[in-house]
Amino acid sequence: MAGGAGKVAHSAYKGPSIIKEIIYGISLGLAAGGLWKMHHWNNQRRTREFYDLLEKGVISVVVEDE
């Protein structure tokens, strides 16, 4: 082998990038928060629909005797 032919280029590990870590954390937090809010809104909608149907008399929580 002649001269520098035996050398292999390696990238030097610089450690974690603080800015990237912060961006990843914020992104994951916003995604998880968005999913949680969608779940919460769905529960609110279902509860509102239940009480609306109960008020209209379409459904009842009392078991009818036969």
C-alpha positions as CSV (number, residue, x, y, z in Angstrom):
1,M,0.0,0.0,0.0
2,A,1.2,3.4,-0.9
3,G,1.0,6.4,1.4
4,G,-2.5,7.1,2.6
5,A,-4.2,4.2,0.9
6,G,-4.6,2.3,4.2
7,K,-6.4,5.0,6.0
8,V,-10.2,4.9,6.4
9,A,-12.1,8.0,6.9
10,H,-14.2,8.0,10.1
11,S,-16.5,10.8,11.1
12,A,-15.7,12.1,14.6
13,Y,-18.5,11.6,17.1
14,K,-19.3,15.1,18.5
15,G,-21.9,14.1,21.1
16,P,-25.6,14.9,21.1
17,S,-26.8,18.0,19.5
18,I,-28.7,20.0,22.1
19,I,-30.8,21.9,19.6
20,K,-31.9,18.7,17.8
21,E,-32.7,17.1,21.1
22,I,-34.9,20.1,22.1
23,I,-36.6,20.1,18.8
24,Y,-37.3,16.3,19.0
25,G,-38.6,16.7,22.5
26,I,-40.9,19.6,21.6
27,S,-42.2,17.7,18.5
28,L,-42.9,14.5,20.4
29,G,-44.6,16.5,23.2
30,L,-46.8,18.4,20.7
31,A,-47.8,15.2,18.9
32,A,-48.7,13.4,22.2
33,G,-50.5,16.5,23.4
34,G,-52.5,16.7,20.2
35,L,-53.5,13.0,20.4
36,W,-54.5,13.5,24.1
37,K,-56.7,16.5,23.2
38,M,-58.4,14.6,20.3
39,H,-59.2,11.8,22.8
40,H,-60.5,14.3,25.3
41,W,-62.7,16.1,22.7
42,N,-64.1,12.7,21.5
43,N,-65.1,11.9,25.1
44,Q,-66.7,15.3,25.5
45,R,-68.7,14.8,22.3
46,R,-69.9,11.4,23.4
47,T,-70.9,12.7,26.8
48,R,-72.7,15.7,25.3
49,E,-74.6,13.4,22.8
50,F,-75.6,11.0,25.7
51,Y,-77.1,13.9,27.8
52,D,-78.8,15.4,24.7
53,L,-80.5,12.0,23.9
54,L,-81.4,11.6,27.6
55,E,-83.0,15.1,27.7
56,K,-85.0,14.4,24.5
57,G,-86.3,11.2,25.9
58,V,-84.8,9.0,23.2
59,I,-82.9,6.9,25.8
60,S,-83.5,6.2,29.4
61,V,-81.3,5.1,32.3
62,V,-84.2,3.4,34.1
63,V,-84.9,-0.3,33.3
64,E,-88.5,-0.8,32.2
65,D,-90.5,-3.6,33.9
66,E,-92.2,-6.1,31.6
